[in-house]
C-alpha cells in the first residue's frame, strides 16, 4: 500500500467496523479500568475464555480500589483458569499504584498510564485509544498479520526489525479522529477475515489496498522453539490434617500459589502410582506422575491444607483439576 492511501485505508476500515464490529462487553464502556482489565485478560487468552470470566470478575473488582484492598492470594484465586498469573499480579500492582498515587482515579495522561506496573506499549495504546479516544498505536499478532499482508512484507513479524516496522506503521496509520473504532477494526480484521490459515480475501473491506501476492505465505516468523517433553513426579498425601501442598516460593512462575509437592523420581520409586496427568505449559508438554502416600513429613514451604480450605487457595489449572477430582473421590 502506498503512503498516499493511508488515510483512506484507515477510514474504510473504521467505516467497516461501525457496521460489522462484534459486540464485546469491553467495547461497551470507556471506563479505563474496565478496558485495562479486558486487555490484560486477553493477553495470551482466547476471546471465548475471557467472555466467560470478564463480567463476573468485573463485578468482583469493579474499581482499582476493590482489587488493591485484597491480598495477593485472593487476587490469584480470582484469576484461576486464565493462566499466566503474573498478569493479575501486575494488575493488582497497577491498582495499588492508582489508589496510592491518584486517589483511586485512573490517570488520563500517557506518561502516567505508561508508568503503571505491567503497562507496555500495546496496553498503553489500548487504554489510550479505547478509553480516551486518543490516536495511540497498538500492535498485536492480528495487527502484524494484517500489516505483513497489506504491505507484502517478508520481514519476520516476531523479529526486532519486524516489530519496529509495524509499530512505526501503526503510528502512521492510526485514525486521528476515531482511533477507538480504527484500532478495534484493525484487530478484528485479523481475528475474523485476515486469519492465519484461511484468509477470506473476497470479504476483506480493505482488499483494494492489499499488496499481498500470496496471503497464506504471510506473515513470516522466526523458527519456533522446540517443544520439550518433561515429567513431574508428585505426591498425593491425604491425612486427617488435610492434603499436603507446596506454596510456590518467591521468584517461581506460580509464586504465591499452591501445587502438589514435587519429588525426584528415585524418591517415589517405591510408592504406588495413583494416576497420571498430561498438560502443556508454554513450550513444555508435561506428564505428571502422581504417587499415593499416607505418611510424608512436610518439607520447606509444604503444609497440610484442610479439605474445606482447598477451594479458597490459589492453584494453577492442572493442579485444581486433579485436586478437585481426587479430593471429591476421597
C-alpha positions as CSV (number, residue, x, y, z in Angstrom):
1,X,0.0,0.0,0.0
2,X,1.3,3.4,-0.9
3,X,1.6,6.1,1.7
4,X,-0.9,8.3,-0.2
5,X,-3.6,5.7,0.6
6,X,-3.0,5.6,4.4
7,X,-5.8,8.0,5.3
8,X,-8.3,6.3,3.0
9,X,-7.3,2.8,4.3
10,X,-8.0,4.0,7.9
11,X,-11.3,5.5,7.1
12,X,-12.6,2.5,5.1
13,X,-11.6,0.1,7.9
14,X,-13.2,2.4,10.5
15,X,-16.5,2.5,8.5
16,X,-16.5,-1.3,8.1
17,X,-16.1,-1.7,11.9
18,X,-19.0,0.6,12.6
19,X,-21.3,-1.8,10.8
20,X,-19.6,-5.2,11.3
21,X,-17.8,-4.9,14.6
22,X,-18.6,-7.6,17.2
23,X,-20.3,-6.6,20.4
24,X,-18.0,-7.5,23.3
25,X,-18.7,-6.1,26.8
26,X,-15.4,-4.2,27.0
27,X,-16.4,-2.4,23.8
28,X,-19.5,-1.0,25.6
29,X,-17.5,1.1,28.1
30,X,-15.0,3.9,28.1
31,X,-14.0,3.1,31.7
32,X,-10.2,2.8,31.6
33,X,-10.1,0.3,34.5
34,X,-12.6,-2.0,32.7
35,X,-10.6,-1.7,29.5
36,X,-7.3,-2.3,31.2
37,X,-8.7,-5.5,32.8
38,X,-10.0,-6.7,29.5
39,X,-6.7,-6.1,27.7
40,X,-4.7,-7.9,30.5
41,X,-7.1,-10.8,30.3
42,X,-6.9,-11.0,26.6
43,X,-3.2,-11.3,26.6
44,X,-2.4,-14.9,25.5
45,X,-6.0,-16.0,26.3
46,X,-8.8,-16.6,23.8
47,X,-11.8,-14.3,23.5
48,X,-14.3,-17.1,24.4
49,X,-12.4,-17.9,27.6
50,X,-12.3,-14.2,28.6
51,X,-16.0,-13.8,27.7
52,X,-16.8,-16.5,30.2
53,X,-14.9,-14.7,33.0
54,X,-14.7,-10.9,32.3
55,X,-18.1,-9.7,33.6
56,X,-18.1,-11.8,36.8
57,X,-14.5,-10.6,37.5
58,X,-15.5,-7.0,37.0
59,X,-18.4,-7.5,39.4
60,X,-15.9,-8.7,42.0
61,X,-13.4,-5.9,41.3
62,X,-15.3,-3.0,39.6
63,X,-12.7,-0.4,40.6
64,X,-8.9,-0.3,41.2
65,X,-9.6,0.2,44.9
66,X,-11.6,-3.1,45.0
67,X,-8.6,-5.1,43.8
68,X,-6.0,-3.1,45.7
69,X,-7.6,-3.9,49.1
70,X,-7.4,-7.7,48.7
71,X,-4.4,-9.8,49.4
72,X,-2.4,-11.5,46.6
73,X,-3.8,-14.9,47.3
74,X,-7.3,-13.7,46.8
75,X,-6.3,-12.0,43.5
76,X,-4.6,-15.1,42.3
77,X,-7.6,-17.3,43.2
78,X,-9.8,-15.0,41.2
79,X,-7.6,-15.5,38.1
80,X,-7.7,-19.3,38.1
81,X,-8.3,-20.7,34.7
82,X,-7.0,-17.6,32.9
83,X,-3.3,-18.6,33.3
84,X,-0.2,-16.5,33.1
85,X,-0.7,-15.4,36.7
86,X,2.0,-12.7,36.6
87,X,-0.7,-10.7,34.7
88,X,-3.0,-10.5,37.8
89,X,0.0,-9.6,40.0
90,X,0.8,-6.7,37.6
91,X,-2.9,-5.7,37.5
92,X,-3.1,-5.7,41.3
93,X,0.2,-3.7,41.5
94,X,-1.3,-1.2,39.0
95,X,-4.5,-0.9,41.1
96,X,-2.4,-0.2,44.2
97,X,-0.5,2.5,42.4
98,X,-3.7,4.1,41.1
99,X,-5.1,4.2,44.7
100,X,-1.8,5.4,46.3
101,X,-0.8,7.9,43.7
102,X,-4.0,9.1,42.2
103,X,-6.6,8.6,44.9
104,X,-8.2,5.7,43.1
105,X,-8.9,7.7,39.9
106,X,-7.4,6.3,36.8
107,X,-4.8,8.7,35.3
108,X,-5.5,10.2,31.9
109,X,-2.1,11.3,30.8
110,X,0.0,8.9,28.6
111,X,3.2,9.2,30.8
112,X,1.2,8.4,33.9
113,X,-0.5,5.4,32.3
114,X,2.8,4.1,31.0
115,X,4.3,4.4,34.4
116,X,1.8,2.0,36.0
117,X,3.2,-1.5,36.7
118,X,2.8,-4.0,33.9
119,X,1.9,-1.4,31.2
120,X,3.8,-1.9,28.0
121,X,3.4,-0.3,24.5
122,X,0.4,-2.4,23.5
123,X,-1.6,-2.0,26.7
124,X,-0.9,1.8,26.8
125,X,-2.1,2.1,23.2
126,X,-5.2,0.1,24.0
127,X,-6.2,2.2,27.1
128,X,-5.4,5.5,25.4
129,X,-7.4,4.7,22.3
130,X,-10.3,2.7,23.7
131,X,-10.9,4.6,26.9
132,X,-9.8,8.2,25.9
133,X,-10.1,8.0,22.0
134,X,-6.5,9.2,21.7
135,X,-4.7,8.3,18.4
136,X,-2.3,5.9,20.0
137,X,-0.8,3.0,18.0
138,X,-1.1,-0.6,19.1
139,X,0.3,-3.8,17.5
140,X,-0.7,-7.4,18.4
141,X,-0.4,-10.6,16.4
142,X,-3.5,-9.8,14.4
143,X,-2.3,-6.3,13.5
144,X,1.1,-7.7,12.5
145,X,-0.5,-10.3,10.2
146,X,-2.7,-7.6,8.5
147,X,0.3,-5.3,8.0
148,X,2.5,-8.1,6.7
149,X,-0.1,-8.9,4.0
150,X,-1.2,-5.3,3.2
151,X,2.4,-4.3,2.6
152,X,3.5,-7.7,1.2
153,X,6.3,-7.7,3.8
154,X,8.5,-10.7,4.3
155,X,10.3,-9.4,7.4
156,X,9.7,-11.8,10.3
157,X,7.0,-10.2,12.4
158,X,8.5,-11.5,15.6
159,X,12.0,-10.1,14.8
160,X,13.2,-6.8,16.2
161,X,13.1,-5.3,12.7
162,X,9.6,-6.6,12.1
163,X,8.3,-5.2,15.4
164,X,9.9,-1.8,14.8
165,X,8.5,-1.5,11.3
166,X,4.9,-2.5,12.4
167,X,4.9,-0.1,15.4
168,X,6.0,2.7,13.0
169,X,3.3,1.8,10.6
170,X,0.7,1.6,13.4
171,X,1.6,5.2,14.4
172,X,1.3,6.5,10.9
173,X,-1.9,4.7,10.0
174,X,-4.0,5.2,13.2
175,X,-7.1,7.2,12.5
176,X,-6.7,10.6,14.0
177,X,-10.3,11.3,14.8
178,X,-11.7,7.9,15.7
179,X,-8.8,5.7,16.9
180,X,-11.2,3.8,19.2
181,X,-13.0,2.3,16.2
182,X,-9.9,2.1,14.0
183,X,-7.8,0.1,16.4
184,X,-10.7,-2.2,17.2
185,X,-11.3,-2.7,13.5
186,X,-7.6,-3.5,12.7
187,X,-7.6,-6.2,15.3
188,X,-11.0,-7.6,14.4
189,X,-9.9,-7.7,10.7
190,X,-7.1,-10.1,11.7
191,X,-9.4,-12.1,14.0
192,X,-12.2,-12.7,11.6
193,X,-11.1,-12.1,7.9
194,X,-7.4,-11.8,7.6
195,X,-6.9,-15.0,9.6
196,X,-3.7,-17.0,9.9
197,X,-4.6,-20.1,7.9
198,X,-7.6,-19.3,5.7
199,X,-8.0,-15.5,5.0
200,X,-11.3,-14.7,3.2
201,X,-9.8,-12.0,1.0
202,X,-13.0,-11.7,-1.1
203,X,-14.8,-10.3,2.1
204,X,-12.0,-8.0,3.1
205,X,-13.1,-4.3,3.3
206,X,-9.6,-3.1,2.5
207,X,-8.6,-5.6,-0.2
208,X,-8.1,-2.8,-2.7
209,X,-5.2,-1.6,-0.6
210,X,-3.6,-5.0,-0.1
211,X,-0.4,-5.8,-1.9
212,X,-0.1,-9.5,-0.8
213,X,0.9,-11.7,-3.6
214,X,0.4,-14.9,-1.6
215,X,-1.5,-14.1,1.6
216,X,-1.2,-17.6,3.1
217,X,2.6,-17.4,3.0
218,X,2.5,-14.3,5.2
219,X,3.3,-13.4,7.9
220,X,6.8,-14.8,8.0
221,X,8.0,-15.8,11.5
222,X,11.3,-16.8,13.0
223,X,11.8,-20.6,13.6
224,X,9.7,-21.8,16.5
225,X,11.4,-23.1,19.6
226,X,11.4,-26.8,20.1
227,X,8.5,-28.3,22.1
228,X,10.1,-30.0,25.1
229,X,8.8,-33.1,26.9
230,X,9.2,-33.1,30.7
231,X,7.9,-35.3,33.6
232,X,6.9,-34.3,37.1
233,X,6.8,-36.8,40.0
234,X,4.3,-35.5,42.6
235,X,2.8,-36.7,45.8
236,X,-0.8,-37.2,46.8
237,X,-0.7,-37.3,50.6
238,X,-4.1,-37.0,52.2
239,X,-4.3,-37.4,56.0
240,X,-6.7,-36.3,58.8
241,X,-4.8,-32.9,58.7
242,X,-5.7,-32.4,55.0
243,X,-3.9,-32.5,51.7
244,X,-0.2,-31.9,51.6
245,X,0.5,-28.9,49.3
246,X,3.6,-26.8,48.5
247,X,3.4,-23.0,48.4
248,X,5.5,-21.7,45.4
249,X,8.4,-19.6,46.6
250,X,9.2,-16.1,45.5
251,X,10.6,-15.9,42.0
252,X,8.9,-19.1,40.8
253,X,6.5,-18.9,37.9
254,X,3.5,-19.5,40.1
255,X,4.8,-17.5,43.1
256,X,2.3,-17.5,46.0
257,X,0.2,-20.3,44.5
258,X,-0.1,-23.9,45.7
259,X,0.8,-27.1,43.9
260,X,1.1,-30.8,44.8
261,X,4.5,-31.5,46.3
262,X,7.2,-32.5,43.7
263,X,9.8,-35.1,44.3
264,X,12.7,-36.7,42.5
265,X,11.9,-39.9,40.6
266,X,14.0,-42.0,42.9
267,X,12.3,-40.7,46.0
268,X,8.9,-42.1,44.8
269,X,10.1,-45.2,43.1
270,X,8.6,-47.5,45.9
271,X,5.3,-45.7,46.1
272,X,2.2,-46.8,44.2
273,X,1.3,-44.8,41.1
274,X,-2.1,-43.2,41.7
275,X,-2.7,-41.6,38.3
276,X,-1.1,-39.6,35.5
277,X,-2.0,-36.3,34.0
278,X,-0.9,-34.6,30.8
279,X,-0.9,-30.8,30.2
280,X,1.0,-28.1,28.4
281,X,2.8,-25.0,29.7
282,X,4.2,-22.6,27.1
283,X,6.6,-24.8,25.1
284,X,6.6,-27.7,27.5
285,X,4.4,-30.8,27.3
286,X,4.2,-32.1,30.9
287,X,3.4,-35.6,32.1
288,X,2.6,-35.6,35.8
289,X,3.0,-38.9,37.7
290,X,1.1,-38.8,40.9
291,X,2.1,-41.2,43.7
292,X,0.0,-42.0,46.8
293,X,1.4,-41.9,50.3
294,X,-0.2,-41.5,53.7
295,X,3.0,-40.6,55.6
296,X,5.1,-37.7,54.5
297,X,6.9,-35.1,56.5
298,X,6.3,-31.6,55.1
299,X,9.4,-30.0,53.6
300,X,10.2,-26.3,53.1
301,X,7.0,-24.4,52.0
302,X,4.9,-27.5,52.4
303,X,1.8,-27.6,54.6
304,X,-1.3,-29.7,55.1
305,X,-4.4,-27.8,53.8
306,X,-7.8,-28.9,55.2
307,X,-10.3,-30.2,52.7
308,X,-12.6,-27.3,53.4
309,X,-9.9,-24.8,52.6
310,X,-8.8,-26.2,49.3
311,X,-11.4,-24.3,47.2
312,X,-10.1,-21.0,48.7
313,X,-6.3,-21.3,48.0
314,X,-4.9,-20.4,44.5
315,X,-3.7,-23.1,42.2
316,X,-2.8,-23.4,38.6
317,X,-5.5,-25.1,36.5
318,X,-3.8,-28.5,36.2
319,X,-3.5,-28.7,40.0
320,X,-7.0,-27.5,40.5
321,X,-8.4,-30.2,38.1
322,X,-6.6,-33.1,39.7
323,X,-7.2,-31.9,43.3
324,X,-10.9,-31.5,42.6
325,X,-11.1,-34.9,41.0
326,X,-9.3,-36.8,43.7
327,X,-10.4,-34.9,46.8
328,X,-14.1,-35.4,45.7
329,X,-13.3,-39.1,45.4
330,X,-11.7,-39.0,48.8
